[in-house]
Amino acid sequence: MNCMNYIGSKYSLLPFLEQTIADVVACSASGGVFADLFAGTGAVAGTFKRKGYRVIANDIQHYAYTLNRHYVENVPPIAAERLDWLNSLDGEDGFVYNNYCAGSGSGRNYFTDENGRKCDAIRSALNRLFDGGEIGEDEYYYYLAGLINSIDKVANTASVYGAYLKHVKASAAKPLALELPPLVDGERGKAFCADISEVIRKVRGDVLYLDPPYNARQYCSNYHVLETISRYDIPTLNGVTGLRDSEADGQKSAFCSKRTVAAVFEDVMANADFKYIFLSYNNEGLMSLDTIRDIMERHGKYEQFTQGYHRFRADKEDARNHKADSTVEYLHVCVR
Ligand SMILES: C[S@@+](CC[C@H](N)C(=O)[O-])C[C@H]1O[C@@H](n2cnc3c(N)ncnc32)[C@H](O)[C@@H]1O
């Protein structure tokens, strides 16, 4: 459903997740509530919406909220008659061009000048259309989710936004084309943009799927450019790479620190009002497999499933030379 190249994406693991979850949740809860509270690209949330669950999705990052707001809350049909008009707009010198493109003198090379200016034109038009009441929230997030996916395809990076490339690579030289993401059939769900520690106290349901970061790489630093395009909040940027102040944004994740991860995971488990809890976490993460088992066993019956998995690499081209570079992906289960 969604192919954005994203750290920890479960897109390629969907068959394993779907099968294991269906096996464990024997009476297959069509019509039940499925919560994906580290939802990222929305690959898992969208898949389970299509299966008939009412889906609750959450992510601390706003670009992820945008994607999930679309996949989970939008149901067909939604008109998209402004797509051609948005694609035909003249570029403008806005925040993206002024801060992420070399031609503006920003010193940064995340997008070509044309793509940065086109992105600004589309992004500011979406705000005008929405503020002027010409499109509703559903349409707004339909187009904005499309913009997040489409601009990511022409980013001049080795994949994440921790750095940009000096020379424009072939995929980044292509012109930005706004493409709409699929509309997912199913019941209208609910998306949140908050820390899981907040959301877990507000929601309840049948199946809880947890896919936290498993190492120290903060998503706010690796995807800060998408965050700014999604929010378009004109932040102060810092340093060579133009980072936002993620401390101020409240987006530094406690799951990315060895010191705090076990305590926040325990807190999530203690406050989860769900019968089935699934945790994706591999064998190289900040929490050991024993710690996970200890915590989950305190809250119900524990089981573990595994599948071999090709590792995410920052550079897709590099990945071709590392075919044997794989790790084991675990799905930990707690049944209440
Ligand atoms: C491994 S990724 C999830 C990938 C997702 N399952 C997919 O297939 O695209 C982890 C996600 O957790 C989010 N995250 C990190 N800490 C969080 C927190 N404390 N509360 C909510 N979301 C958080 C990150 O922004 C990131 O999108």
PDBQT file of the ligand as one rigid body, heavy atoms in Angstrom, charges set to zero:
ROOT
HETATM    1  C1  LIG A 401       9.702   1.679  13.517  1.00  0.00    +0.000 C 
HETATM    2  S1  LIG A 401       8.838   3.160  13.131  1.00  0.00    +0.000 S 
HETATM    3  C2  LIG A 401       7.231   2.590  12.735  1.00  0.00    +0.000 C 
HETATM    4  C3  LIG A 401       7.145   2.103  11.339  1.00  0.00    +0.000 C 
HETATM    5  C4  LIG A 401       5.754   1.704  10.897  1.00  0.00    +0.000 C 
HETATM    6  N1  LIG A 401       5.278   0.495  11.523  1.00  0.00    +0.000 N 
HETATM    7  C5  LIG A 401       5.736   1.526   9.375  1.00  0.00    +0.000 C 
HETATM    8  O1  LIG A 401       5.596   0.400   8.898  1.00  0.00    +0.000 OA
HETATM    9  O2  LIG A 401       5.907   2.545   8.696  1.00  0.00    +0.000 OA
HETATM   10  C6  LIG A 401       8.643   3.917  14.700  1.00  0.00    +0.000 C 
HETATM   11  C7  LIG A 401       7.739   5.149  14.725  1.00  0.00    +0.000 C 
HETATM   12  O3  LIG A 401       7.528   5.519  16.087  1.00  0.00    +0.000 OA
HETATM   13  C8  LIG A 401       7.424   6.917  16.171  1.00  0.00    +0.000 C 
HETATM   14  N2  LIG A 401       7.678   7.266  17.589  1.00  0.00    +0.000 N 
HETATM   15  C9  LIG A 401       8.869   7.274  18.238  1.00  0.00    +0.000 A 
HETATM   16  N3  LIG A 401       8.694   7.545  19.546  1.00  0.00    +0.000 NA
HETATM   17  C10 LIG A 401       7.358   7.706  19.726  1.00  0.00    +0.000 A 
HETATM   18  C11 LIG A 401       6.559   7.991  20.872  1.00  0.00    +0.000 A 
HETATM   19  N4  LIG A 401       7.115   8.174  22.074  1.00  0.00    +0.000 N 
HETATM   20  N5  LIG A 401       5.219   8.082  20.712  1.00  0.00    +0.000 NA
HETATM   21  C12 LIG A 401       4.658   7.913  19.481  1.00  0.00    +0.000 A 
HETATM   22  N6  LIG A 401       5.376   7.639  18.366  1.00  0.00    +0.000 NA
HETATM   23  C13 LIG A 401       6.712   7.537  18.483  1.00  0.00    +0.000 A 
HETATM   24  C14 LIG A 401       8.422   7.429  15.163  1.00  0.00    +0.000 C 
HETATM   25  O4  LIG A 401       8.117   8.730  14.741  1.00  0.00    +0.000 OA
HETATM   26  C15 LIG A 401       8.301   6.381  14.050  1.00  0.00    +0.000 C 
HETATM   27  O5  LIG A 401       7.434   6.808  13.026  1.00  0.00    +0.000 OA
ENDROOT
TORSDOF 0
